[in-house]
Amino acid sequence: MSAAWRLLRSMTYRFFGPAKEYVGFDPMGNKYYRIPQHKTWAGQIIKERRLMEPFKIKESEYEAGHIPVEWEAWIRKKRKDPPTIEEILEKENYYKEMKEKIQEVYEKDKLLQAKEHEEGLVAEPVQTQIKGHASAHHYGKNEPSEDPVSTADTFQPGSWMPHQNKTRNK
């Protein structure tokens, strides 16, 4: 390598850093890159960085689950090599099979419960509607309270009522 080439390469690294290398993509269209470990012009070693370029999504709209588990493990350096397409497709097929099995078990359980209800082995679940809170001092009363009342999710302001005491200044 000539001195001119080394100078050009070091100037490029100094001003632009090393180029990112394309590693792969996932089924959602996200692209993955790595920036290899390199030395700065001052001799400092910069560790490898791993990046993701989202597909049709802004960084502010990102939510958990937009990256497959395998790629997230690679980005977080939990695994050395990036996942292969075969590995990702195998996982997707596994998840589909599990969803189907769960749906089958749910439907069988629903049919079994209906059969038990018909035979009278199990009582039907009762739908209860709770109004207010039983520990509140106004529970079950329809009249307004002088004091403000607060339960877990509601607040009822107090209402003004004349004193029951009929003592007036005469």
LOTOR-775187 format. One line per 10 residues: number of its first residue (from 1); their letters; for each residue x, y, z of N, C-alpha, C. Coordinates in Angstrom, 3 decimals. Each point is the difference from the previous one (the first is absolute). Example, Ala and Ser with C-alpha at 12.3 -4.5 7.8 and 13.67 -1.06 7.14 Angstrom:
// LOTOR-775187
1> as> 13.190 -5.690 7.800 -0.890 1.190 0.000 0.900 1.200 0.000 | -0.350 1.050 -0.720 0.820 1.190 0.060 -0.770 1.090 0.730
This chain:
// LOTOR-775187
1> msaawrllrs> 0.852 -1.160 0.000 -0.852 1.160 0.000 0.902 1.228 0.000 | -0.264 0.900 -0.879 0.839 1.195 -0.111 -0.313 0.979 1.121 | 0.909 0.902 0.223 -0.162 1.011 1.047 -1.182 0.909 -0.313 | -0.187 0.298 -1.275 -1.122 0.872 -0.381 -1.334 -0.677 0.329 | -0.090 -1.304 -0.272 -1.228 -0.742 0.274 -0.271 -0.050 1.505 | 1.059 -0.259 0.797 -0.152 -0.024 1.459 -0.440 1.357 0.518 | 0.571 1.070 -0.538 -0.387 1.355 0.414 -1.465 0.257 -0.350 | -0.401 -0.369 -1.213 -1.390 0.198 -0.421 -0.952 -0.794 0.893 | 0.354 -1.260 0.303 -0.841 -0.837 0.852 -0.091 0.557 1.416 | 1.118 0.461 0.560 -0.034 0.555 1.352 -0.800 1.296 0.050
11> mtyrffgpak> 0.073 0.806 -1.046 -0.791 1.239 -0.052 -1.497 -0.321 -0.112 | -0.313 -1.017 -0.769 -1.400 -0.406 -0.128 -0.534 -0.465 1.346 | 0.752 -0.866 0.720 -0.409 -0.454 1.321 -0.112 1.163 0.966 | 0.912 0.943 -0.116 0.013 1.127 0.941 -1.256 0.849 -0.170 | -0.365 0.286 -1.222 -1.128 0.900 -0.233 -1.346 -0.725 -0.099 | -0.008 -1.182 -0.531 -1.264 -0.693 -0.215 -0.166 -1.265 0.823 | 1.071 -0.510 0.584 -0.058 -1.259 0.718 -0.022 -1.149 -0.981 | 0.066 -1.232 0.470 -0.017 -1.136 -0.924 -1.390 -0.174 -0.597 | -0.031 -0.578 -1.170 -1.281 -0.228 -0.672 -0.752 -1.114 0.705 | -1.323 0.112 0.026 -0.782 -1.064 0.614 -0.175 -1.129 -1.007
21> eyvgfdpmgn> 0.021 -1.216 0.515 -0.107 -1.189 -0.836 -1.411 -0.574 0.130 | -0.605 -0.316 -1.130 -1.334 -0.604 -0.013 0.115 -1.433 0.497 | -0.870 -0.376 0.952 0.037 -1.340 0.582 -1.187 -0.835 -0.462 | -1.192 0.586 -0.020 -1.167 -0.771 -0.399 -1.286 0.782 0.202 | -1.114 -0.699 -0.134 -1.321 0.596 0.159 -0.913 -1.004 0.679 | -1.144 0.494 0.480 -0.982 -0.890 0.612 -1.271 -0.005 -0.849 | -0.958 -0.874 0.305 -1.233 -0.072 -0.799 -0.826 1.289 0.015 | 0.210 0.866 0.982 -0.748 1.257 0.064 0.626 1.083 -0.870 | 1.173 -0.263 -0.569 0.645 0.955 -0.889 1.080 0.845 0.661 | 0.238 -0.178 1.290 1.061 0.741 0.684 1.352 -0.484 -0.499
31> kyyripqhkt> 0.967 0.936 -0.129 1.351 -0.355 -0.449 0.959 0.141 1.171 | 0.999 -0.875 0.013 0.952 -0.029 1.113 1.417 0.216 -0.519 | 0.749 0.818 0.731 1.360 0.354 -0.376 0.917 -0.143 1.199 | 1.308 -0.068 -0.296 1.007 0.025 1.056 1.113 0.933 -0.423 | 0.567 0.678 0.983 1.194 0.805 -0.209 1.109 -0.731 0.737 | 1.001 -0.500 -0.723 1.017 -0.825 0.654 0.854 0.798 0.981 | 0.656 -0.727 0.869 0.910 0.629 0.960 1.113 0.691 -0.782 | 0.369 1.207 0.437 1.034 0.746 -0.709 0.744 0.937 0.954 | 1.128 0.504 -0.475 0.799 0.951 0.767 -0.225 1.393 -0.550 | -0.043 0.961 0.906 -0.090 1.394 -0.434 1.397 0.503 -0.332
41> wagqiikerr> 0.081 1.188 -0.529 1.309 0.574 -0.346 0.853 0.211 1.241 | -0.645 0.098 1.186 0.740 0.190 1.244 0.396 -1.330 0.641 | -0.371 -1.110 -0.626 0.363 -1.302 0.527 -1.050 -0.622 0.908 | -1.124 0.659 0.190 -1.069 -0.532 0.839 -0.735 -1.104 -0.759 | -0.305 -1.110 0.691 -0.710 -1.111 -0.639 -1.494 0.174 0.242 | -0.736 0.031 -1.093 -1.462 0.091 0.048 -0.553 -1.393 -0.239 | -0.842 -0.493 0.929 -0.565 -1.347 -0.106 -1.009 -0.080 -1.146 | -0.276 -1.225 -0.389 -0.971 -0.253 -1.060 -1.380 0.530 0.405 | -0.702 0.586 -0.958 -1.373 0.473 0.226 -0.928 -0.730 -0.954 | -1.202 -0.256 0.492 -1.006 -0.670 -0.814 -1.219 0.894 -0.082
51> lmepfkikes> -0.533 0.146 -1.212 -1.083 0.950 -0.250 -1.158 -0.662 -0.730 | -1.172 0.615 0.118 -1.175 -0.427 -0.742 -0.591 1.212 -0.694 | -0.371 -0.161 -1.252 -0.705 1.029 -0.742 -1.443 -0.473 -0.140 | -0.940 0.658 0.688 -1.387 -0.480 -0.069 -0.615 0.223 -1.382 | -0.954 -0.832 -0.333 -0.692 0.070 -1.282 -1.365 0.644 0.201 | -0.245 1.118 -0.663 -1.282 0.719 0.048 -0.439 0.330 1.423 | 0.923 0.352 0.846 -0.356 0.357 1.374 0.988 1.052 0.476 | -0.513 0.979 0.714 0.872 1.020 0.570 0.509 -0.498 1.345 | 1.134 0.534 0.422 0.557 -0.426 1.279 -0.966 0.295 1.145 | -0.773 1.081 -0.120 -0.938 0.353 1.066 -1.189 -0.955 0.068
61> eyeaghipve> -0.271 -0.735 -1.070 -1.133 -0.929 -0.040 0.408 -1.433 0.353 | 1.277 -0.196 0.282 0.496 -1.344 0.295 -0.606 -0.522 1.293 | -0.394 -1.263 -0.007 -0.524 -0.682 1.182 0.689 -1.342 0.131 | -0.066 -0.546 1.193 0.575 -1.327 0.219 -0.726 -1.002 -0.886 | 0.733 -0.900 -0.592 -0.593 -0.989 -0.884 0.183 0.324 -1.467 | 0.529 1.181 -0.335 0.238 0.334 -1.393 1.273 -0.661 -0.518 | 0.800 -0.540 0.910 1.208 -0.719 -0.380 -0.181 -1.450 0.449 | 0.259 -0.969 -0.882 -0.064 -1.395 0.429 1.006 -0.273 1.121 | -0.324 -0.954 0.846 0.805 -0.307 1.176 1.444 -0.332 -0.385 | 0.172 -0.748 -1.079 1.336 -0.412 -0.410 0.862 1.207 -0.364
71> weawirkkrk> -0.590 0.952 -0.752 0.755 1.188 -0.398 0.271 0.899 1.199 | -0.958 0.082 0.906 0.224 0.825 1.189 1.144 -0.568 0.837 | 0.090 -1.323 0.094 1.105 -0.625 0.728 1.327 0.320 -0.681 | 0.019 0.038 -1.327 1.229 0.334 -0.716 0.384 1.460 0.226 | -0.974 0.904 -0.068 0.284 1.422 0.209 0.537 0.250 1.401 | -0.553 -0.677 0.988 0.437 0.180 1.388 1.244 -0.823 0.344 | 0.571 -0.650 -1.024 1.233 -0.782 0.131 -0.154 -1.189 0.938 | -1.202 -0.574 0.035 -0.239 -1.225 0.767 0.397 -1.222 -0.826 | 0.071 0.196 -1.296 0.458 -1.065 -0.881 1.052 0.574 -0.942 | 0.935 -0.847 -0.393 1.135 0.462 -0.794 -0.380 0.211 -1.464
81> dpptieeile> -0.676 -0.984 -0.587 -0.328 0.054 -1.423 -1.442 0.438 -0.202 | -0.259 0.719 -1.085 -1.391 0.384 -0.279 -0.833 -1.228 -0.358 | -1.304 0.058 0.236 -0.852 -1.160 -0.312 -0.133 -0.205 -1.506 | -0.213 -1.231 -0.374 -0.205 -0.322 -1.412 -1.489 0.073 -0.327 | -0.305 0.082 -1.265 -1.402 0.060 -0.431 -0.716 -1.291 0.379 | 0.697 -1.126 -0.129 -0.607 -1.296 0.344 -0.378 -0.038 1.479 | 0.871 0.539 0.837 -0.267 0.023 1.446 -1.235 0.842 0.319 | -0.119 1.137 -0.644 -1.151 0.884 0.240 -1.287 -0.655 -0.491 | 0.031 -0.602 -1.192 -1.193 -0.673 -0.533 -0.411 -1.183 0.869 | 0.996 -0.721 0.524 -0.290 -1.124 0.893 -0.723 0.483 1.258
91> kenyykemke> 0.449 1.117 0.563 -0.647 0.575 1.189 -1.429 0.443 -0.317 | -0.193 0.640 -1.149 -1.347 0.442 -0.373 -0.947 -1.180 -0.136 | 0.462 -1.085 -0.619 -0.833 -1.206 -0.124 -0.329 -0.575 1.370 | 0.980 0.015 0.903 -0.219 -0.484 1.364 -1.074 0.827 0.697 | 0.068 1.331 -0.136 -1.000 0.875 0.629 -1.385 -0.234 -0.579 | -0.094 -0.215 -1.314 -1.294 -0.278 -0.620 -0.594 -1.302 0.539 | 0.833 -1.042 0.090 -0.464 -1.277 0.530 -0.482 0.138 1.437 | 0.737 0.755 0.807 -0.395 0.195 1.396 -1.334 0.746 0.092 | -0.203 1.016 -0.828 -1.270 0.729 0.013 -1.160 -0.921 -0.356 | 0.210 -0.858 -1.002 -1.054 -0.943 -0.399 -0.314 -0.975 1.132
101> kiqevyekdk> 1.028 -0.522 0.651 -0.211 -0.931 1.107 -0.714 0.683 1.161 | 0.373 1.222 0.300 -0.656 0.737 1.087 -1.464 0.225 -0.331 | -0.299 0.339 -1.252 -1.386 0.208 -0.416 -0.801 -1.295 0.127 | 0.588 -1.126 -0.383 -0.679 -1.292 0.128 -0.310 -0.321 1.458 | 0.962 0.196 0.881 -0.202 -0.271 1.432 -1.080 0.918 0.561 | 0.009 1.264 -0.410 -1.001 0.954 0.472 -1.405 -0.437 -0.422 | -0.141 -0.423 -1.260 -1.314 -0.428 -0.495 -0.468 -1.280 0.709 | 0.920 -0.953 0.220 -0.360 -1.228 0.726 -0.449 0.319 1.421 | 0.703 0.902 0.647 -0.357 0.385 1.361 -1.365 0.680 0.033 | -0.276 0.823 -0.995 -1.292 0.684 -0.072 -1.139 -1.008 -0.172
111> llqakeheeg> 0.208 -1.001 -0.863 -1.016 -1.036 -0.200 -0.192 -0.828 1.272 | 1.079 -0.332 0.683 -0.073 -0.767 1.238 -0.768 0.770 1.069 | 0.238 1.294 0.113 -0.725 0.819 0.974 -1.485 0.055 -0.335 | -0.333 0.137 -1.277 -1.410 0.035 -0.401 -0.682 -1.330 0.333 | 0.684 -1.112 -0.237 -0.549 -1.322 0.310 -0.226 -0.145 1.510 | 0.966 0.451 0.805 -0.140 -0.084 1.457 -1.151 0.873 0.498 | -0.223 1.146 -0.639 -1.123 0.865 0.391 -1.333 -0.673 -0.311 | -0.071 -0.665 -1.170 -1.234 -0.680 -0.380 -0.313 -1.153 0.961 | 1.016 -0.723 0.426 -0.196 -1.137 0.888 -0.222 0.434 1.444 | 0.215 1.258 0.277 -0.216 0.506 1.350 1.165 -0.265 0.937
121> lvaepvqtqi> 1.147 -0.362 -0.543 1.169 -0.258 0.838 0.638 1.290 0.520 | -0.089 1.038 -0.802 0.615 1.281 0.356 -1.035 1.098 -0.224 | -0.073 0.918 0.924 -0.937 1.111 -0.143 0.515 0.983 -1.045 | -0.935 0.651 -0.660 0.360 1.038 -0.980 0.681 1.142 0.727 | 0.970 0.616 -0.619 0.624 1.161 0.644 -1.009 1.140 0.105 | -0.049 0.607 1.139 -0.962 1.064 0.253 0.644 1.340 -0.341 | -0.738 0.791 -0.749 0.476 1.340 -0.326 -0.540 0.955 1.057 | 0.861 0.550 0.794 -0.421 0.945 1.023 0.438 1.389 -0.396 | -0.796 0.951 0.403 0.328 1.384 -0.277 0.169 0.697 1.342 | 1.143 0.536 0.208 0.302 0.647 1.273 -0.130 1.498 -0.176
131> kghasahhyg> -0.778 0.599 0.881 -0.166 1.451 -0.021 0.575 0.545 1.289 | 0.960 0.874 -0.136 0.595 0.593 1.193 0.956 -0.953 0.671 | 0.359 0.332 1.191 0.944 -0.806 0.755 -0.620 -0.300 1.355 | 0.019 -1.249 0.417 -0.687 -0.417 1.212 0.555 0.667 1.257 | 1.256 0.410 -0.016 0.561 0.625 1.195 -0.329 1.489 0.089 | -0.590 0.561 -1.056 -0.357 1.418 0.047 -1.222 0.187 0.897 | -0.049 1.087 0.751 -1.090 0.190 0.950 -1.325 0.322 -0.687 | 0.004 0.318 -1.288 -1.255 0.280 -0.707 -0.471 -1.207 -0.817 | 0.642 -1.162 0.132 -0.349 -1.170 -0.796 -1.442 -0.407 0.277 | -0.776 -0.102 -1.065 -1.382 -0.423 0.131 -0.965 1.133 0.311
141> knepsedpvs> 0.495 1.193 0.265 -0.882 1.145 0.298 -0.217 0.792 -1.282 | -1.197 0.505 -0.149 -0.309 0.811 -1.179 0.018 1.487 0.302 | 0.148 0.350 1.242 -0.025 1.408 0.365 1.409 0.587 -0.074 | 0.101 1.279 -0.286 1.317 0.620 -0.086 0.650 0.122 1.378 | 1.292 0.033 -0.015 0.762 0.112 1.229 0.517 1.422 0.150 | 0.114 0.449 1.240 0.556 1.328 0.232 1.494 0.020 -0.275 | 0.670 -1.075 0.314 1.447 -0.068 -0.158 0.342 -0.526 -1.389 | 1.108 0.476 -0.556 0.431 -0.581 -1.280 0.396 -1.463 0.204 | -0.268 -0.812 -1.013 0.258 -1.434 0.095 0.885 -0.402 -1.168 | 1.007 -0.812 0.292 0.892 -0.483 -1.045 0.129 -1.506 0.121
151> tadtfqpgsw> -0.178 -0.700 -1.136 0.256 -1.435 -0.048 1.173 -0.205 -0.947 | 0.246 -1.218 -0.396 1.179 -0.308 -0.804 0.038 0.791 -1.307 | -1.099 0.051 -0.723 0.011 0.640 -1.312 -0.901 1.225 -0.100 | -0.762 0.289 1.022 -0.956 1.096 -0.112 0.175 0.985 1.139 | -0.483 1.197 -0.240 -0.023 1.029 1.029 -1.364 0.649 -0.045 | -0.678 0.061 1.136 -1.308 0.622 0.076 0.122 1.199 0.935 | -0.180 1.199 -0.528 0.119 1.164 0.870 -1.148 0.033 1.007 | 0.255 0.609 1.110 -1.050 0.133 1.020 -1.031 1.029 -0.431 | -1.195 -0.065 0.574 -1.032 0.979 -0.315 -0.342 0.759 1.277 | -0.417 1.224 -0.163 -0.338 0.802 1.159 -1.387 -0.391 0.491
161> mphqnktrnk> -0.119 -0.225 1.266 -1.285 -0.301 0.615 -0.084 0.847 1.266 | -1.205 0.511 0.333 -0.114 0.793 1.225 0.258 -0.868 1.230 | 0.497 0.602 1.039 0.274 -0.735 1.232 -1.297 -0.554 0.563 | 0.081 -1.181 0.551 -1.164 -0.626 0.629 -0.324 0.691 1.323 | 0.967 0.641 0.547 -0.140 0.706 1.259 -0.815 1.279 -0.244 | -1.140 0.205 0.698 -0.847 1.145 -0.254 0.303 1.155 0.942 | 1.197 0.096 0.439 0.347 1.119 0.875 0.415 1.168 -0.847 | -0.732 1.096 0.170 0.315 1.212 -0.726 0.264 1.086 1.014 | 0.683 0.957 -0.431 0.209 1.156 0.863 -1.295 0.809 0.031 | -0.607 0.107 1.147 -1.253 0.755 0.110 0.201 1.248 0.774
